[in-house]
Amino acid sequence: MGTYCKVEMKFTDVTALSDATVSSEDNQSIGDLSIFDRQADQSDYGTLELNQYVLDGSKRIIDDPKDIAFWSENMSAEDCTFEENPKITIHFTGQHSSSGLTFYFEDEYPEEMKVVWYTLDGVKLYEKVLCPKGLVFVCDQQVQNYGKLEIEFVKTKLPKHYIKLQYILYGRYIVWNRDKVQSALVQEDIDMTSATLSINEADITIVDAENDFDIGNEDGAWKSIQKNQEVTLSEYMDGTFRKMGTFFVNDFSFSGNVAKFELIDSVGLLDKYTFYEGRIYVNVRADIILKSIFDAAGITKYEIAEDVGAVMLTGYLGIQNCRDALQKVCFACGAVADDSRSDTIRIYYPDRYVSSEVGTNRKLNGSTIISLDEYVSGVSVEYTRYALEDGASEIYKDVLPVGNTKIVFADPYQPESIVASMGELLVVKTNYLIIRVDAAGQCTITGKKYGSTSFSYQKSVEHIDAGETENIKTFTGCTLYSAAMMQKQAERLLNYYALRKKVDMRYLVDLEQSGKWVNIRSMYGGIATSLIESQNIDLSGGFIATANCRGYSELTTDLFYAGQELYAEGDVII
């Protein structure tokens, strides 16, 4: 059975959801508009609506519900209309643009509703009457630079019923299948040392038959294309769709009837946000630090393994992008971060569980290359230790303008010790402060600095292999550490570099993904037990990947001939 790629793209305003303030005077007391910003699943509740409560045990009794966003205060009349139409108003602090609105109803959808778009100043931009056709209904209407929405429900589908709205997506879904996806490539990478934090990427090319991306089409979806819009890739294989990951638009271009998108994963999004809230840490749980990093980037989908989260860390995080901050935490813990084939960043300790086998029937002939990586006899990890200096030192001395000024420090300072010769200190942190002055003037700011010293932890092989010379792999820039983990971390790194056998191959993908161990079988009876460190997967060209692996080889326990001798049992590590 053939394979093909499916692309699902959310053409949404990426900031509208977080900027929206939802209000209504027509919501029941059991409704909670504060959950309107997330797509929460609602229980199947029984109500006193006409013919709604089937007494077969399938409906739940409403008892202090926490999952209801909006239920209209009043039921519709016998003719399905309302004495006074229920309304929802959504205010924004900034301008937003979207190619439509997607409404998620519960239980039943209305017969008729109306949406009005306004500017920030309250000027009407557009008005549209809608007749939904399902519980998930897309209002396909391009509107630019709106600052307020009014949603009015005119008529229910059945008499004596409520309006039940759970969620609004400020945009619409577009789905492209095999007839529209011209090409789709996914690059998966993982660094098991966590010396770097890899970004998974994808490139897709779409045939634009509907002219959605024709600049001349005033109603086209191209007007609503924004960076960081969500894209889900799936591969159809063996009668089912396999999720290949959730990505975000990093760049795009249109030419003729072709649209090209460059995509990055959630780790790539971390690269776009700055982490300001780092500080001096003394035996602080790793999960507390990790949460602050994800919060800074607005990332909500992450999982921290319990044993990783419990690691106690000491050190310092300066101002840097959130990806670099996450890398430092992972390295200090000896953990990895990865979101391959998922929409969730997972922080965990890697293992050597073999998840699948790549037989000779799935490898492309003549494409497998086996080589040896450089010999590493030891590792040296250079850490930085911080201690508070005795006296205060000058942080800043210059003329400050009227108003608020943010001053960023080159070194960490104790917040409690910082004083200014004028003005009011509004925010004081380890890495920066915000000061307000009412009149321009010379300002001197002083505080106690944390001085730094370096130390290293080394681990070497007991005996250097015959024919090899000493080669120490050095890791620098480690501003966080765990005293309890340093030995384990050094051993982990040394064990990684002991896996010198490298296998490059082209093969037909099944369950394999980067970060997983696989058995790669050769035609000569050997098995290479390998970690897939990177692979480029062609989703539109037969689900074939070019993979780079690292591991070791062993002779199979299966019977096999070598010349005139029969070998069996007893694996031999190579």
N, C-alpha and C positions, 0 to 999 in steps of 0.2 A: 504494500500500500504506500502511495506517495506521501511526502511530507510537504508542508507549506507553513508560512508564517502568518500570524494574525497580529495586527497592531491596534491597540485601543488607546486613544488619546483623549485626555480631558482638556478641552478648549475652555479653560476657566481663567478668570482673573485671579491670579495666585495670591493676592493680598486681601481680596474682598471678604473672605470668610472671617479672618481675624479682625477685620476693621468694622464688621457689621454689628450694630446694636438693634436687636429685635424687640419690638414692643407691641402690645395689643390690649385693648380693654375688653376683648371678647373671649379671652382664654379662661377655661375652667380652673378652679383652684388646684386640681390635680396636675395641671400642665405646668411645665417648667421650661420657659423660653431660653434659659441659660444653656440647655443641652442642644440648642438649635445649631450650634457650631460643630457638631460632630454627628456622624451617621450612626446613631445608636439604634440597636435592634429593640423593638417594642414587643412586649408580651401580647398574646391574643386574649384580650380582656372581654368579658361579657358585660353588656350594657342594657338599659331599658329601651333602646331603640327598637323600632318596629321590626319584628322577625329577625333580630340579630342574635339573641342569646339562645343557642341551641343547647338543650339540656342533655348532652351526651358526654360531658366531662372534658370537652376540648377547650372550653373557655375558662379563663382564670377570673376569680373574684377580685375586684379592685380594692386593694388594701394598702394604702400608703405607697403608691407606685413611684418609682424613681426614673422611669424610662419613657414618659409621655412628654412630648414637646408642646404640641398645640392641639387641643380639642375645643371646638367652639362652645361657648357658654350655653347657647340655645340650639334646640333641634329645629329642623325645617318643618314647615307645615304640611298639610295633606297634599298640596300642589307642589311640594318640594322647594318652595321659596321661603325666604325668611322675612319676619316682620321688620327686622333691621339686619342688613347684611353684615356678617362677621368680617373684620378687617385685621390685617397685619401690616405694620409699618416698619421699615428697615432703614435706619439712618447710617450713613458713612461719614467719616471725617475727611476722606479724600475722594478724588474722582476715580471711577472704575469703568471698565469696558469689558463686555462679554458678547459672545456670539449667540447667546440665548440664556435661558434659565431652565434648570431641571428640578422638578418638584417630586418629592417622595411622599406619597400618601400611605396611610394605614387603613386596612380593612376595606375601604371603598374610596373611589375618587369622585370628585364633584362633577355635576353635569355642565356647569358654567361658572366661570370666574373671570376676573378682570385684573390686569396688571398695568400700573402707570409708573413710568420712569420720570424722575425729576433731576434737575441740576442741584448742586450744593446750595444754590441760592433759592431753590424752590420753584424754578421755571419748568413747566411741563415739557419733556422731550418727546415722549411717545406714549400712546395708550393702545392696548390690545385686549380684545375679548378672546378668551380661550375656552375650548371644549375638550377637556382631557379624555384620553382614550385608554388609560391604564394607570396602575398605581404609581409607576414611574413615568412621568410625562415631561417631554421636552418642549419648551416654548422656543421655537427656532426663530429668534429675532435678534439681529445685530443692533446694539445700542452702545454709543460711545460716550464716555465721560459723564456718567450719571452719579449722583450723590445721595439719592433717596429712592426707595421703592414703596409703593402702596399696592397691596394685594387684597382684593375684595372678592368674596365668595358669594355668588348670586343664586345658585340653585344646586341642590343635591341630586344624586341620581335616583335615590329612593326616598319616599316620604318618611317623616319622623326620624331623621338621621342627623348626626353631627358631621362637621368638617374635621378631619383628622390629618394634620400635616406634620411630618416628622423632621424633614430636612429639606434644605434648598441648596443646590449646586449652582454657583454663579457662572454658568457656562453650559456646555453640552458635551456629550460623548460623540466621538466619531470613530467608527470601526472600519478598518481596511482589512480585507482578506486577500486570498491568493491572486485575485484578478487585479488588485490595486497595488500590492507590494512588489515593487520592481526588484529591490535588493534589501537585505537586512543582515547585518554583521554584528555580532556581540563579542566583545573582548573582555574575558574574565581574568583577573590577576589576584594573587594573594602572596604576601611576604610572610612566611611563617616565623621569621625572626622578629617581626614587628619593628625593624629598623626603619621601614617606611610603611605607609598606610596606602595601599593600592586603591585606585579608582577603577571600577568597572565602567566600560563605555559601550555605546552602540551607535551605529550609523544606519539610517534607513532612508530609502528613496521610494516615494509614492507617486503613482500615476494619478494625476489630478483630472479625472474625467468630468467632474462636476464644476470645474473652474473655481473651486473654493480658494485656490491660491493664485488666481489671476488678479494682478494688481488693479486691472480695469474693472473687476467685479466689485461694485460698491457694497454688496451684501455678502461678500465672501468671508470665509472663516479666517483669512489671512489677517484681517484687521484685529483679531483677538489673539493672535499668536503672541505669547510672552515667554520669556525665559523662565525656567523652573516649572513649566506646566508638566503634569504627570503623564507618563506613557507606560503602558504595560505590553510586553511582548510575550507571545505564546507560540509554541510549535505544535502543529498537528501531526501526530504519529501514533500508529497502532489504534486508530479509532478514537483517540482522546487528545485534548489539548494539554500540553505541558507548559507551565509557566516558566519563562526564561528570565524573568526579572522585572522589577519596576524601575523605570528611569525617569529622567527629567530633561526637558529641552535646555540645551546649553547654547545652541546656535542653529540657525535655519537659513535657507535660501530658496528662492523660487525662480524657475527658468522654464518658459513655455508652459507645458502641461506636466511639469515635474516639480515636486517639492522634496527637498533634502533636509533631514534633521540630524544634528549631532546631539547625542544624549549622554548623560552621566548618571551615576547612581547616587544614593543618599550620602555616601562617603564624599562624593564630589561636591554635594551641596555644602558639606561642612567646610570646604575650602573657601566658600564665599562669605563666611561670617567670622567676625572677630571675637575672640574670647578675651574680655576685659577683666573678668572677675576672678582671675587667678590670684593666689596669695601664698604666704608661707604656710606649709602644712606640717604638722607634727602628729604622727600616728593617726591619720584620718582615713576612714574606710574608702576604698577605691570607688564604690558605687555612689558615694556622695559627690565625689569629684566628677565622675562620669555624668551624673545627672545634671550638674551645673553646666557642663560643656554642651550637652544635648539641648538644654533649655536655651542656651545662648544662640543656638542655631535654629531653634523652633522645631527640632526633630522630636517627634513623639513616639515613633515606632522603633523601639530598641529593646533588646533583651540582654540582661547582664547575668551570666552564670553566677550562682550563689557563691561558689568557692572563689571566683574572681572578685566579686563585690566585697568579700570579707577581708581582702588583703589590706593591711594597714600601711599607708604610704607617708613618707616624709620628704620634704623638699619644697620646690617652688615652681609655679607656672607663671610666666610673664605674659605680656600682651602678645598674642599670636593668633593665627586663624584656628578655628575649632578643629580642623583635621589634624594639625600639628599637635595641638593639645591632647587630642585623643590618642595619637601615636605615642606620646610620652607616657601616658597612663598605661597603655597596653604593654609597652616595653618594660616598664617597671614591674608590672604584674607577671610578665612572661606569657601574656595572653595574646590572642589575635582578634581582629574585628573584620567582619565580612557580611555582605548582604547579597551574595550570589543567589540567583533564582528566587529572590524574596523582596518584600518591601520593608523588611525589618533588619536593622543592623544588630548582629549578634556578637557579643563579647564572650569568649569562651577559651578554655584550654584545649589545644588540639590533641588528638589521639592518633593511633595508627591502625584504626579499624579499616579493614579492606571492604569497600562498599560494592565493588563490582569487578568483573573480569572482561578485559578486551581480548578476544580471541583473534586468531589469524584471519578469520572470516570477516572481521570488521576493520582490519587495517588495510590501507591502500598499499599495493605492492611497490617496493622500492622506495618508500617514503620514510622508513624508520631509520634514524641515525642515533647511534649509541656512542657516548664519549665520557671522558672523565673530567670533572671539575678540578680546580686547583687544590692542592693538598694544604690543609690548615692544621697546624700542630697545636694551636692554642687560641684563646680569645681573651681580650682585655676590655673591660667595660669601665669607662671613666665617668665617675659620678661627681656631682657638685654638692657640697655641704654648705649650709647657710647659718650664720650666727649674728645676732644683733650687736652692733658696735656700741661702745660706751657713750661717746659724745655725739651731739647733733652736728649735722653737716648741711651745707647750703644745697637746696634742691632747685631753687629758681630765684633769679633776681633780674627784674626788667619792669618796664612800664606796662601796666595792665589797662586795657580799654574799658569803657563803661559797659556794664552788663555781665553776663556769665562767660567764663573762660574755662576750658578744659585743659589741664596740664598733665601730660603723660611723662612718667618717670623712666629713666634709663636703667635704674636699679630698684630693687624692692625697698620700701621704707615702712617702718612701723606706723600704722595710721594714727594711733593714740598719741604719738610724739610730734606730729606735724602741726606747726603753727605758722601763721601768716602775719606780716607786719601791718596789713590793712585788709579791708574787705571782710566778707563772710564766707567761711568754708561750708559749702552746701553738701558736697559729697567728698568723703576722704576714704580712699582704698589703698591697698598695697602698691598698686601700679599706676594710679592716677588720682587726681582730685578735680573738683569743679568749684570755682570760686566766683563770687559776685562782688563787684565794686560799683559804688554809685557815682564815683568821680575818678577819672583817669589819674594814675599816679604810679610812682615807683613802689614796687612790692617785693619784699624778700620773704621767701618761704624756706623753712628749715625743718629737719626731722632726723630721726635716727635711722641710719641705713643698715640693711642686712649685708654684711660682708660675706664673701664666698671663698671657699678653698676646695681644691680638687683632690680626689683620691680614686684609686682604681681597684678593681677586683679581677683577678686573673685565674684562668683554669687552662691547664695544658695536658696533652696526652702523656701517659707514663713513659712511653718510649717512642721516639720518632721512627717512622717506617724506614726500612732499608731503602737507600737511594734518594731519600727526601731530605730537605733542610728545614730548619725552623721557619715557620710562617705564622705570625700572630695577627689575627683579625681584631682590629680595634674599633670600638664603638664609643662615640663621643656625644656631647650635648645632652647627657642624661641628668636632668635637674630634679627628677623624682626617683626615689628608691624605696625598697622595703628591705630592712635589715634581715628579715627572715627569708627573703626570696633571692638574695644575691647569689648564693651558692647554686640554688636550683636553676636560676636564670643562666649562669655561666655554663653549667652542665648541659642545659637545654641547647644553648647555642653551639657548643662543641659537638654535641651529638648530631645536630643538624648538618654541620659541615663535614661530618664523617660519612654522610650520604653523598658520596662523590659521583656515583653513576648517574648520568643524565641521558634521558630518552626523549628524543624529538620524533613525533609521529603525526601522520594524517590518518584519521579514522572516522568511522560512522558512529556518531554519538548515540548513546542510549540513556543511561542514568548518570553518566560521569559529569562532574563539575569541578572547577578549581577549588582547592582546599580539601579534596577527598583523595583517599588512597585507593589505588586500583592494582590488580594483577594484570600485567601485559604479557601475554603468552607469545613466545617466538616459535618459529617453525622447526627449531633445533631442540625442542624439549625443555627450554629454559623458561623461567618466569621472572620478570622484572616487577618487583613490588614497589610501586612508584607513587609519589605524591604529585598530582597535577598542580603545578604552580601558575601556569597561564595557558590560556587557549583562546584561539580566535575561531568562532563558530559561524558558519554560513547557514542562516536560517532559511534562506530562499534557494539554496543550491544543494539540497539533499541532506541537510543536517550533518554536514561534514566539518570536522574541526582540525585545526593544526595546533597540537598541544606540546608544551614543554614540561617535562616531568623530572623529578629527582627521587632517587631511592637506591635500592640494592637489588641484586639478582640472586636467584637460587635455582639449582637444578630441581626439576619437578620430581615428585615421588611417583609419578606415572612411569610405567615401563617405557624405555626408548632405546633404540640402537645407536651406537657410536662406533662406526667401523664394523668390526666383527664381534664386538662385545655387547652384552645386554646389561643395562644398568637399571637398578630398582632400589626404592627406599632411600632413606638418609639424605636429607637436603644438604646442599653445599652452598654456603653464603659466599658471594663474590662481591 
